[in-house]
Amino acid sequence: MNDEQFRAEVRGWLAAQLGSAEFGCLVGKGGSGRQHEFMAERMAWEQRLGADGWIGFGWPEENGGRGLPWSMQVIFHEEYARANAPGRVGHIGENLVGPTLLMFGTAEQKARFLPGIAAGTELWCQGYSEPGAGSDLAGLRTRASLRDGEWHIDGQKIWTSMAHVADWCFLLARTEPLDSTGPGADRHRGLSCLLVPVRQPGIKIRPIMQLTGTAEFNEVFFDDARTAAGNVAGKPGDGWRVALGMLGVERGVSNFGQLIGFQREFEAALATARGNGSIADPEIAARIADAWIGLQVMRFTTEDTLGGADPAAGGVAAGGVAANIAKLLWAPWHQRLGELAVDVTGADATLAGPGYDLTDAQRRFLFTRAETIFGGSNEIQRNIVAERGLGLPRG
Ligand SMILES: Cc1cc2nc3c(=O)[nH]c(=O)nc-3n(C[C@H](O)[C@H](O)[C@H](O)COP(=O)(O)OP(=O)(O)OC[C@H]3O[C@@H](n4cnc5c(N)ncnc54)[C@H](O)[C@@H]3O)c2cc1C
């Protein structure tokens, strides 16, 4: 099958599914700042995607994927965005955990965990950040020790996206005490990446309300939580390398889809400015032109990011500074678009509907404040570009 035939197949599948009585309600639903919408239906949607082979389809066939080439993965994400298909509930499993297990997992872990991700039946969250350990991740304090064939975990994570619906947590914990004379004496060693079932008595989850009025991330408390001894990705004590491996995995191909979504949002802001005449304001006109130029720059940069893709990551581009540069471009761009979208609306943009019902533009304006923080703040991205890309001394 060539790329154009594949595009027609994807388009046909999306049209049939999103035109159906079961999933028609999901067009344009979910996504950042709107994760609360249609959760049960979107879970069913994940499972339909999985059943029809659209999750992890770039992974090798022996790991439950279809081994499809880059070009087809890009096409899928483009068509998905073009169809305004719903925000994905399972993106952490598919885009972060799956590729990390492909790189670092044992054969048993791949056999146990990849099928649930690919079927859309097991959801994951990422437990890295803690109060006092975000950018300075190696300062984390959650600890785990191996006793009687199980890891026993105590501590706290914060900002854990989707933990309230997740089945499993990819958890970075300290497995050697910092004050030991062993490997834990170096704070980057003595860490391990544990695969932890979320629904158990030792784990309590408290949602955190965001500016958008919704709660998509959480505080997660571990009080003698347990997981089996074999549920460690990579080797015990090798967690820093595995954790950085996951951080380096970028949503390479799905960035093309993101750009189509950005284009749609840009066009909505442009239409509003044309409709209410605010485009006649030279400052607004200049910002619109600037946003359009930014879109073109991001498109070229995303192509560069894909050029550095690592097939070992199973169809997801691995890091390198191109991915950091791409994030430094898209996150502030999207934030500026959020500001532009409310500015072209005028004073109405300051009013929320009954029950804090927000328009798309208001929700975007508020949610995009987070985009220069999550996945590594702008300052941290710049540090990485400076140190690893340009070879500048550490600040
Ligand atoms: C919407 C959202 C979803 C998230 N989801 C998850 C998730 O699922 N799992 C998870 O583990 N985490 C998640 N996070 C947490 C995110 O990774 C952290 O917020 C981020 O790494 C920053 O850490 P911090 O909040 O502790 O801020 P800090 O690290 O305390 O930073 C505060 C400020 O200081 C600056 N700063 C810190 N160190 C330096 C330095 N060395 N040089 C220059 N400037 C510096 C930062 O750029 C920032 O401006 C999420 C965050 C958000 C907003």
The ligand as an SDF file (V2000), in Angstrom:
LIG
                    3D

 53 58  0  0  0  0  0  0  0  0999 V2000
    0.0170   20.7180   33.1160 C   0  0  0  0  0  0  0  0  0  0  0  0
    1.1670   20.0110   33.7470 C   0  0  0  0  0  0  0  0  0  0  0  0
    1.2480   18.6250   33.6710 C   0  0  0  0  0  0  0  0  0  0  0  0
    2.3090   17.9420   34.2910 C   0  0  0  0  0  0  0  0  0  0  0  0
    2.3160   16.5890   34.2350 N   0  0  0  0  0  0  0  0  0  0  0  0
    3.3070   15.9070   34.8870 C   0  0  0  0  0  0  0  0  0  0  0  0
    3.2900   14.4820   34.9380 C   0  0  0  0  0  0  0  0  0  0  0  0
    2.4040   13.8350   34.3820 O   0  0  0  0  0  0  0  0  0  0  0  0
    4.2600   13.8450   35.6230 N   0  0  0  0  0  0  0  0  0  0  0  0
    5.2700   14.5180   36.2500 C   0  0  0  0  0  0  0  0  0  0  0  0
    6.1450   13.8770   36.8270 O   0  0  0  0  0  0  0  0  0  0  0  0
    5.3160   15.8780   36.2320 N   0  0  0  0  0  0  0  0  0  0  0  0
    4.3510   16.5780   35.5590 C   0  0  0  0  0  0  0  0  0  0  0  0
    4.3610   17.9590   35.5380 N   0  0  0  0  0  0  0  0  0  0  0  0
    5.3880   18.6540   36.3130 C   0  0  0  0  0  0  0  0  0  0  0  0
    6.4430   19.3420   35.4700 C   0  0  0  0  0  0  0  0  0  0  0  0
    7.3280   18.4040   34.9020 O   0  0  0  0  0  0  0  0  0  0  0  0
    7.1620   20.3240   36.4040 C   0  0  0  0  0  0  0  0  0  0  0  0
    6.2170   21.3020   36.7830 O   0  0  0  0  0  0  0  0  0  0  0  0
    8.3510   20.9770   35.7350 C   0  0  0  0  0  0  0  0  0  0  0  0
    9.3740   20.0390   35.5200 O   0  0  0  0  0  0  0  0  0  0  0  0
    8.8980   22.1600   36.5760 C   0  0  0  0  0  0  0  0  0  0  0  0
    9.1500   21.7470   37.8920 O   0  0  0  0  0  0  0  0  0  0  0  0
    8.5690   22.5700   39.1380 P   0  0  0  0  0  0  0  0  0  0  0  0
    7.1140   22.7900   38.9110 O   0  0  0  0  0  0  0  0  0  0  0  0
    8.9920   21.8630   40.3690 O   0  0  0  0  0  0  0  0  0  0  0  0
    9.2640   24.0000   39.0530 O   0  0  0  0  0  0  0  0  0  0  0  0
   10.7400   24.3530   39.5380 P   0  0  0  0  0  0  0  0  0  0  0  0
   11.6750   23.2970   39.0910 O   0  0  0  0  0  0  0  0  0  0  0  0
   10.6980   24.6880   40.9770 O   0  0  0  0  0  0  0  0  0  0  0  0
   11.0190   25.6620   38.6880 O   0  0  0  0  0  0  0  0  0  0  0  0
   10.5250   26.9570   39.0750 C   0  0  0  0  0  0  0  0  0  0  0  0
   11.1130   27.9690   38.1030 C   0  0  0  0  0  0  0  0  0  0  0  0
   12.5440   28.0020   38.2290 O   0  0  0  0  0  0  0  0  0  0  0  0
   13.1530   27.7820   36.9490 C   0  0  0  0  0  0  0  0  0  0  0  0
   14.3700   26.9720   37.1280 N   0  0  0  0  0  0  0  0  0  0  0  0
   14.4970   25.8520   37.8810 C   0  0  0  0  0  0  0  0  0  0  0  0
   15.7470   25.3560   37.7630 N   0  0  0  0  0  0  0  0  0  0  0  0
   16.4160   26.1670   36.9070 C   0  0  0  0  0  0  0  0  0  0  0  0
   17.7570   26.1700   36.3680 C   0  0  0  0  0  0  0  0  0  0  0  0
   18.6350   25.2180   36.6860 N   0  0  0  0  0  0  0  0  0  0  0  0
   18.0840   27.1530   35.4890 N   0  0  0  0  0  0  0  0  0  0  0  0
   17.1790   28.1120   35.1330 C   0  0  0  0  0  0  0  0  0  0  0  0
   15.9030   28.1680   35.6280 N   0  0  0  0  0  0  0  0  0  0  0  0
   15.5250   27.2110   36.4850 C   0  0  0  0  0  0  0  0  0  0  0  0
   12.0950   26.9930   36.1660 C   0  0  0  0  0  0  0  0  0  0  0  0
   12.2900   27.1490   34.7650 O   0  0  0  0  0  0  0  0  0  0  0  0
   10.8240   27.6440   36.6410 C   0  0  0  0  0  0  0  0  0  0  0  0
   10.5800   28.8470   35.9410 O   0  0  0  0  0  0  0  0  0  0  0  0
    3.3310   18.6710   34.9450 C   0  0  0  0  0  0  0  0  0  0  0  0
    3.2540   20.0660   34.9970 C   0  0  0  0  0  0  0  0  0  0  0  0
    2.1970   20.7320   34.4150 C   0  0  0  0  0  0  0  0  0  0  0  0
    2.1450   22.2230   34.5060 C   0  0  0  0  0  0  0  0  0  0  0  0
  1  2  1  0
  2  3  1  0
  2 52  2  0
  3  4  2  0
  4  5  1  0
  4 50  1  0
  5  6  2  0
  6  7  1  0
  6 13  1  0
  7  8  2  0
  7  9  1  0
  9 10  1  0
 10 11  2  0
 10 12  1  0
 12 13  2  0
 13 14  1  0
 14 15  1  0
 14 50  1  0
 15 16  1  0
 16 17  1  0
 16 18  1  0
 18 19  1  0
 18 20  1  0
 20 21  1  0
 20 22  1  0
 22 23  1  0
 23 24  1  0
 24 25  2  0
 24 26  1  0
 24 27  1  0
 27 28  1  0
 28 29  2  0
 28 30  1  0
 28 31  1  0
 31 32  1  0
 32 33  1  0
 33 34  1  0
 33 48  1  0
 34 35  1  0
 35 36  1  0
 35 46  1  0
 36 37  1  0
 36 45  1  0
 37 38  2  0
 38 39  1  0
 39 40  1  0
 39 45  2  0
 40 41  1  0
 40 42  2  0
 42 43  1  0
 43 44  2  0
 44 45  1  0
 46 47  1  0
 46 48  1  0
 48 49  1  0
 50 51  2  0
 51 52  1  0
 52 53  1  0
M  END
$$$$
